Each structure stands twice: as structure tokens, then as C-alpha cells.
Amino acid sequence: MSESFGELLRAHRVAAGLSMGQLAKLIHYSKGYLSKIENDLKPPTPTVARLCDGVLDVGGLLVEAATRGPLPGDVRGLGRRQVLVAGTMLGVGAFTGGARTVPDEQVIVGMRTSFEQLRGIGLHASPHVVLDPLHALQQTVHGLARENSGPVGDRLLQLAARIAEYTGWMCQEAGDEQGALWWTRHASELSRAAGDPDIASYAFVREAGLALYRQDAAATINLAQQAQWIGRAGSRVLALAARREAQGHALAGDRTAAERAFGRAADQMESAVDGPYPVLGSTAPDPLELARGWALSDLGLNTEAAELLERQLALVPATSRRTLARFRVRQSLALALSGEVDESCRALAAALDDAAHVDSATVRTDLRQLARTLGRWHNHGAVREIYPDLRRQLSHR
């Protein structure tokens, strides 16, 4: 199989009955840019490859083609699953050692339990505490998946994909955006190889979250919308994608579009059923309403935002320190923006201990915005009292 990515793309586009302009519109890129890729004048990015693969419904062939390059040995004759599982594009080290027996159910459950334990630690500790163990566990599970075919191999691949996705989130929390993108895309490719469409779509939700923290409303909306129409994700992933889209609309100031997206998210979440693998995204009791509180603040409705967040935070368990830190800081910001300075400082005081424990780069982004807002009342007694603790938190890294 010697065809280039551009040749394959052209063949599948023509077979689908689409003009280059029509395909460009469907993936939200320009016709000129797509023409350069199809004529092999530009290499495809992983995102473009995934988008074209999903729109043309070619089962990962274009994703595979995009991975080709200066690889050790000749892998061009390998199938999609072999290329992805081998980890050639993703840079995962080989699982060394002699031949291993097929892991039984107890082994697989044990590895999943290890992952769940690390996720539990990640709820209330610095991401740096769990990143190295996550790397080691993901490599072990991925290595076993490479050595086992059939249902066992696919189950291991799905678990490896879940671990990779969570590793990407911890990288984001540690302030490593490039690492977050790398691990998220790694997870997407593993899930495609295992026939699990959820993470392939959820990768766009994660990237939309990065755009949200950059205050890029258009990219947040676009990526979240792509997550909803590419592939065949389950209801929970579609709900989380619609939630992120709603946050993008709120950031852009469009309340009507935000409410529509939140409505779709609620409908999808109602029909969501937990599968055999750890759930994706927030484990908060009601992640949609917490996000709605955040969105109300972005829409300038800060009194409503603070009241909603107060109600929802009361439902979050004390062990979920990362969630508590993030949304208590958001509540404090909403209160400050609505002029409730004393209440803002009280909410901030409750958030700082959790923020110190979870050591979150994204929470510090919100704390910096909060510091600028409270700085308008620098002579206020409550602000003077809390500001030294706030400065210490911001100077932590």
C-alpha cells in the first residue's frame, strides 16, 4: 500500500461523491488548505486526518495514513490496528521481556482498579503526584494489549486509552498544554484501534477545554461541535461536548445559543449509561449545572452564577478537592464581579486550602483573574486580609 495521504483522501472523497469544497465545508477548513493536503503539498495534522476520516466514514484508514513517516522498519503494509497498537506515531516504548500468557479477568480488573485509585488520588492531590505512575501503568496496559489479540486485546486497548486520556487531563492541570494535547491524541488513536468511538470524540472536548482557558470562544465552540458530529460517541460524551459548546457560546456572549446547547447536554445526559470502563470527564454529581454557573458568570449574570454555584458546591463531596477548588474560585469571582466583596473573600478563603492541595494550573489561571478583580478593592478590609494568602498561592509556581 504505497498511496500517499493525499491520494487516499482524494480517492475516498470522490467515492463519497463530495467535491473538495464540500469536504472543506464539512470539516471547517478552507478549500485551499485542503487542496494542498490532497496534492501532498502539506502534511495533514492529526486533527484534519481525524475529521476527514470521520466525515468520509473510512474506519481509520486516513488516520493510519497520516501516521506514516520515517519509521523504523517497513510498516506500510500493516493494518490499521497493527500500526496504532504498535505505537509508532505515539512514541510509546516497547513492552520489553519474554512472551507473556493471556491476562485473566483478575489481572485486567486489577489494572483497572489501579487506574481508579490513581484517579482518586488525582481528585485531591497535585497532578505531579500521579503523572509518573500513570505513565508506567499506561505503558504496561498498552504493552499487554500489543501482545494479545481479540476481545482481550481490545479491552486492554480501551483501558489504555482511558488512562492516556486522564494523563492528558493531569498534564493540563500541571500546566503542560503540549503534553495534554499529545496524550489526548494518543488516547484518541488507541480508542479508534480498539473500536471505541468515545475517546476519539472526547479528544475534541478536551481540546475545546484548552481553548476555553485561552478565552478563545470560536475555537471552543468549533471543537465542541466537531465532537458531536464526528464518529459515533455515546450519550455521556455528547452531553459533555454540548456542555463545552454552551460554555463557548457563553464566552462569546450568546445566551440563547448557550441555553440551547445546555438543553441538548441535559437531554443526552439523561440517556447516558455507564459502560464497563471508567467514565470520561468530571465525576461531579451534576457537571452540567456547575458548568452552567460558570457560563452565567461569563454572560455577566454574576449574581445568578454565584447562587447556582453555591447550591451545586454543597453537593460536591469533600474528597473532590479539585472540583471544589475550581468552582469555589469561580463562585468567588462571580461574587466579586457582582460587588459582593465580603462574600467573595469568604468563598475564596474556603477555596485556597483546596487549591493548595490540588496544585492546579487551570485553577491558578482563575485565581489570577480573581486577584485582578479584587485588586479594585485593595483598601477593603476583607481583601487586605485574604490577599497575602492569595499572593502565596499564585507564587507557588
JOGI-V972971 format. One record per backbone hydrogen bond with DSSP energy under -1.0 kcal/mol. NH is the residue of the N-H (numbers start at 1). CO is the residue of the C=O. Records with the same first field share a line. If there is no record, write none. Layout:
NH->CO / CO
//
This chain:
8->4
9->5
10->6
11->7
12->8
13->9
14->10
15->11
16->12
17->14
18->13
23->19
24->20
25->21
26->22
27->23
29->24
34->30
35->31
36->32
37->33
38->34
39->35
40->37
41->36
42->36
49->45
50->46
51->47
52->48
53->49
54->50
55->51
56->52
58->53
61->58
64->60
65->61
66->62
67->64
68->65
71->69
78->75
83->79
84->80
85->81
86->82
91->87
96->94
108->104
109->105
110->106
111->107
112->108
113->109
114->110
115->111
116->112
117->113
118->114
119->115
120->116
121->117
122->118
124->121
129->126
131->127
134->130
135->131
136->132
137->133
138->134
139->135
140->136
141->137
142->138
143->139
144->140
145->141
146->142
147->143
154->150
155->151
156->152
157->153
158->154
159->155
160->156
161->157
162->158
163->159
164->160
165->161
166->162
167->163
168->164
169->165
170->166
171->167
172->168
173->169
174->170
175->172
176->171
180->176
181->177
182->178
183->179
184->180
185->181
186->182
187->183
188->184
189->185
190->186
191->187
192->188
193->189
194->190
195->192
196->191
201->197
202->198
203->199
204->201
206->202
207->203
208->204
209->205
210->206
211->207
212->208
213->209
215->212
216->211
220->216
221->217
222->218
223->219
224->220
225->221
226->222
227->223
230->226
238->234
239->235
240->236
241->237
242->238
243->239
244->240
245->241
246->242
247->243
248->244
249->245
250->246
251->247
252->248
253->250
254->249
258->254
259->255
260->256
261->257
262->258
263->259
264->260
265->261
266->262
267->263
268->264
269->265
270->266
290->286
291->287
292->288
293->289
294->290
295->291
296->292
297->293
298->294
299->295
300->297
301->296
302->300
305->301
306->302
307->303
308->304
309->305
310->306
311->307
312->308
313->309
314->310
315->312
320->317
321->319
322->123
324->320
325->321
326->322
327->323
328->324
329->325
330->326
331->327
332->328
333->329
334->330
335->331
336->332
337->333
338->334
339->336
340->335
341->339
344->340
345->341
346->342
347->343
348->344
349->345
350->346
351->347
352->348
355->351
356->352
357->353
358->354
359->355
361->173
364->360
365->361
366->362
367->363
368->364
369->365
370->366
371->367
372->368
373->369
374->370
375->371
376->373
377->374
378->375
380->377
384->380
385->381
386->382
387->383
390->386
391->387
392->388
393->389
394->390
395->391
//
